[in-house]
Amino acid sequence: MLDREGVTPLYIQLMNLLEDNIRKGNLVPGERLLTEVEMAREYDVSIVTVRNAIGELIDKGLVERQQGKGTFVTKPKLTKDIRKLQSFTEMCFRMGVRPGGKMLENKLVISNEKIAKQLRIERNDHVVYISRVRYADGDPVVIEKNYFPLEYAFLLGEKFDNNSLFEFIKDKNKTEVAISEKRIEICRATAEEAEILNIRKGDSLLYIKSIAYTRDNEPIYAGTQIINGERFSLYVYEATGV
């Protein structure tokens, strides 16, 4: 229970208590919390104390208010540190989330001018196109679309569902992604993307354009990731020069 004689404010104690219950799974995603009045009565505190505690949990992304329905425990967001090179699979394992995937397409296509420039090949050259949906604990969160130079034709015919494409390339071709450049934008979900990600058409999505290179600065692939921002956050650390 709450320590009324301690130096820690009551609303922080209540926040910590609720957060601990969420982290331990005593309060599960989708579960509705007690109302402010019920919680104030349960913990013998003021409604202001409850409101401040809930506000802190909302800021942490652990709960959300739904107009006219109450306050609910949210699904934890996946956090990708974009300073580091890591696959979706590695990120999920780091966060204790079960990764998964479903390959949509794996085929040869003709490169357009943009893809050809990114991969440093001739326009209309053949490239390997692979698109996948990535899952976290069974929920679709990312649509990947990647283009590879023809030297990666060994990817054709392979199935990339629950396995890591990065690891396959490393094991098969002794090639490892060493450098990656990214551009991050916001886009709106198309009807097709909304259906795949179980969201509504027009919802906001994170849109990441990437080019990956070997240590010798040779392009491995160029592609995009379309990400459900409700389940995903990107982490960046910046510091001034010394």
C-alpha positions as CSV (number, residue, x, y, z in Angstrom):
1,M,0.0,0.0,0.0
2,L,1.0,3.7,0.0
3,D,3.4,5.1,2.5
4,R,1.8,8.3,3.9
5,E,4.8,9.1,6.1
6,G,7.4,8.7,3.3
7,V,9.1,11.5,1.3
8,T,7.8,10.2,-2.1
9,P,4.6,12.0,-3.2
10,L,1.5,9.9,-3.1
11,Y,0.8,10.2,-6.8
12,I,4.3,8.9,-7.6
13,Q,3.8,6.0,-5.2
14,L,0.5,5.2,-6.9
15,M,2.0,5.5,-10.3
16,N,4.8,3.1,-9.3
17,L,2.3,0.6,-7.9
18,L,0.2,0.6,-11.0
19,E,3.3,0.5,-13.3
20,D,4.6,-2.5,-11.3
21,N,1.3,-4.3,-11.8
22,I,1.4,-3.6,-15.5
23,R,5.0,-4.8,-15.9
24,K,4.3,-8.0,-14.0
25,G,1.2,-8.7,-16.0
26,N,-1.3,-8.3,-13.2
27,L,-2.9,-5.6,-15.4
28,V,-2.9,-6.8,-19.0
29,P,-3.2,-4.9,-22.3
30,G,-6.8,-4.0,-23.0
31,E,-7.8,-4.2,-19.3
32,R,-9.7,-1.2,-18.0
33,L,-8.4,0.5,-14.8
34,L,-10.7,1.5,-12.0
35,T,-12.3,4.9,-12.4
36,E,-10.7,7.8,-10.7
37,V,-13.4,7.8,-8.0
38,E,-13.0,4.0,-7.5
39,M,-9.3,4.3,-7.4
40,A,-9.4,7.2,-4.9
41,R,-11.6,5.1,-2.7
42,E,-9.5,2.0,-3.1
43,Y,-6.2,3.7,-2.1
44,D,-7.7,6.3,0.2
45,V,-6.3,9.3,-1.8
46,S,-7.7,12.3,-3.5
47,I,-9.0,12.3,-7.1
48,V,-6.2,14.8,-7.9
49,T,-3.6,12.3,-6.7
50,V,-5.2,9.6,-8.9
51,R,-5.4,11.9,-11.9
52,N,-1.7,12.9,-11.5
53,A,-0.7,9.2,-11.3
54,I,-2.7,8.3,-14.4
55,G,-1.3,11.3,-16.2
56,E,2.3,10.0,-15.6
57,L,1.3,6.5,-16.8
58,I,-0.2,8.1,-20.0
59,D,3.1,10.0,-20.6
60,K,5.0,6.7,-20.3
61,G,2.7,5.1,-22.8
62,L,1.5,2.5,-20.4
63,V,-2.2,3.5,-20.4
64,E,-4.5,5.5,-22.5
65,R,-7.8,7.3,-22.0
66,Q,-10.7,6.4,-24.3
67,Q,-13.4,9.1,-24.4
68,G,-16.5,7.8,-22.6
69,K,-15.1,4.4,-21.9
70,G,-12.3,4.8,-19.3
71,T,-8.6,4.3,-19.0
72,F,-7.1,1.1,-20.4
73,V,-3.7,-0.6,-20.3
74,T,-2.0,-0.2,-23.7
75,K,0.1,-2.7,-25.6
76,P,3.8,-1.9,-25.0
77,K,5.5,0.0,-27.9
78,L,8.4,-1.6,-29.7
79,T,11.4,0.8,-29.5
80,K,14.0,0.7,-32.2
81,D,17.3,2.5,-31.5
82,I,18.1,3.8,-34.9
83,R,21.7,4.6,-33.9
84,K,22.3,0.9,-34.0
85,L,22.2,-1.6,-36.9
86,Q,19.8,-4.4,-35.8
87,S,17.3,-6.5,-37.5
88,F,13.6,-6.6,-36.6
89,T,14.2,-10.1,-35.2
90,E,17.0,-8.8,-32.9
91,M,15.0,-5.9,-31.7
92,C,12.1,-8.2,-30.7
93,F,14.3,-10.6,-28.9
94,R,15.9,-7.7,-27.0
95,M,12.5,-6.5,-25.8
96,G,11.2,-9.9,-24.9
97,V,8.7,-9.9,-27.8
98,R,8.1,-12.9,-30.1
99,P,9.0,-11.9,-33.7
100,G,7.2,-13.3,-36.7
101,G,6.7,-12.6,-40.3
102,K,4.9,-13.5,-43.5
103,M,6.4,-13.1,-46.9
104,L,4.2,-11.5,-49.5
105,E,6.4,-11.5,-52.6
106,N,9.8,-12.8,-53.6
107,K,10.5,-12.2,-57.3
108,L,12.5,-10.6,-60.1
109,V,11.3,-7.1,-61.2
110,I,12.6,-4.4,-63.4
111,S,14.3,-1.5,-61.6
112,N,13.1,2.0,-62.0
113,E,15.4,5.0,-62.2
114,K,15.2,5.6,-58.4
115,I,16.0,2.1,-57.4
116,A,18.7,1.8,-60.0
117,K,20.4,4.9,-58.7
118,Q,20.3,3.7,-55.1
119,L,21.7,0.3,-56.0
120,R,24.2,1.7,-58.5
121,I,23.0,-0.3,-61.4
122,E,21.5,0.5,-64.8
123,R,17.9,1.5,-65.1
124,N,15.7,-1.4,-66.2
125,D,18.2,-4.0,-64.8
126,H,16.6,-6.9,-63.0
127,V,16.5,-6.8,-59.2
128,V,15.2,-9.1,-56.5
129,Y,12.1,-7.8,-54.8
130,I,11.1,-9.1,-51.4
131,S,8.1,-7.8,-49.4
132,R,7.1,-9.0,-46.0
133,V,4.8,-8.3,-43.0
134,R,6.6,-8.4,-39.7
135,Y,4.7,-9.4,-36.5
136,A,5.4,-8.8,-32.8
137,D,3.6,-11.2,-30.5
138,G,1.3,-12.0,-33.4
139,D,0.3,-8.4,-34.2
140,P,1.3,-7.0,-37.7
141,V,3.4,-3.9,-37.1
142,V,5.7,-3.4,-40.2
143,I,5.5,-3.8,-43.9
144,E,8.9,-4.2,-45.5
145,K,9.7,-3.8,-49.2
146,N,13.3,-4.3,-50.3
147,Y,15.1,-4.4,-53.6
148,F,18.4,-6.3,-54.0
149,P,21.0,-6.2,-56.9
150,L,21.0,-9.3,-59.1
151,E,24.0,-10.7,-57.3
152,Y,21.6,-11.6,-54.5
153,A,19.5,-13.8,-56.8
154,F,20.2,-16.7,-54.3
155,L,17.4,-15.1,-52.3
156,L,14.9,-16.2,-55.0
157,G,12.8,-19.2,-54.1
158,E,13.6,-18.9,-50.4
159,K,10.9,-18.4,-47.8
160,F,11.3,-15.5,-45.3
161,D,8.6,-15.7,-42.8
162,N,9.8,-16.1,-39.2
163,N,13.5,-16.1,-40.1
164,S,15.9,-13.2,-40.3
165,L,16.8,-12.0,-43.8
166,F,19.9,-10.3,-42.4
167,E,21.1,-13.6,-40.9
168,F,20.3,-15.6,-44.0
169,I,22.4,-13.2,-46.2
170,K,25.3,-13.3,-43.7
171,D,25.3,-17.1,-43.5
172,K,24.7,-17.7,-47.2
173,N,26.9,-15.0,-48.8
174,K,29.2,-14.0,-46.0
175,T,27.8,-10.5,-46.5
176,E,26.9,-8.3,-43.5
177,V,25.0,-5.0,-43.3
178,A,27.6,-2.6,-41.9
179,I,26.2,0.8,-42.9
180,S,22.6,2.0,-43.3
181,E,21.2,5.4,-44.2
182,K,17.6,6.2,-43.4
183,R,15.0,8.9,-44.1
184,I,12.0,9.1,-41.8
185,E,8.7,10.6,-42.9
186,I,5.0,10.3,-42.0
187,C,2.5,8.8,-44.4
188,R,-1.2,7.8,-44.5
189,A,-2.3,4.2,-44.7
190,T,-3.7,3.1,-48.0
191,A,-6.6,0.7,-48.1
192,E,-4.2,-2.2,-48.7
193,E,-1.8,-1.2,-45.9
194,A,-4.7,-0.7,-43.5
195,E,-6.0,-4.2,-44.2
196,I,-2.5,-5.7,-43.6
197,L,-1.8,-3.8,-40.4
198,N,-5.3,-4.1,-39.0
199,I,-5.8,-0.3,-38.9
200,R,-8.0,2.2,-40.6
201,K,-7.4,3.7,-44.0
202,G,-5.8,7.1,-43.6
203,D,-4.2,6.4,-40.2
204,S,-0.8,7.9,-39.7
205,L,2.2,5.6,-40.3
206,L,6.0,5.9,-39.9
207,Y,7.6,5.7,-43.4
208,I,11.3,4.8,-43.4
209,K,13.4,4.8,-46.6
210,S,16.6,2.8,-46.2
211,I,19.7,1.9,-48.1
212,A,22.1,-0.7,-46.6
213,Y,25.7,-1.2,-47.5
214,T,28.6,-3.6,-46.9
215,R,31.8,-2.5,-45.1
216,D,33.1,-1.7,-48.6
217,N,30.2,0.7,-49.1
218,E,28.6,-1.6,-51.7
219,P,24.7,-1.4,-51.7
220,I,23.0,-4.6,-50.4
221,Y,19.4,-3.4,-50.7
222,A,17.2,-0.3,-51.0
223,G,13.8,-0.3,-49.5
224,T,11.1,1.0,-47.3
225,Q,9.4,0.1,-44.0
226,I,5.8,1.2,-43.3
227,I,5.3,1.1,-39.6
228,N,2.3,1.2,-37.3
229,G,3.2,4.2,-35.1
230,E,0.7,3.1,-32.4
231,R,3.0,0.1,-31.7
232,F,6.4,1.5,-32.6
233,S,8.7,4.3,-31.5
234,L,12.1,5.3,-32.7
235,Y,14.9,6.3,-30.3
236,V,17.6,8.8,-31.2
237,Y,20.3,10.2,-28.9
238,E,22.0,13.4,-29.7
239,A,24.8,15.4,-28.1
240,T,26.6,18.6,-28.9
241,G,30.1,18.3,-30.3
242,V,33.0,18.5,-27.9
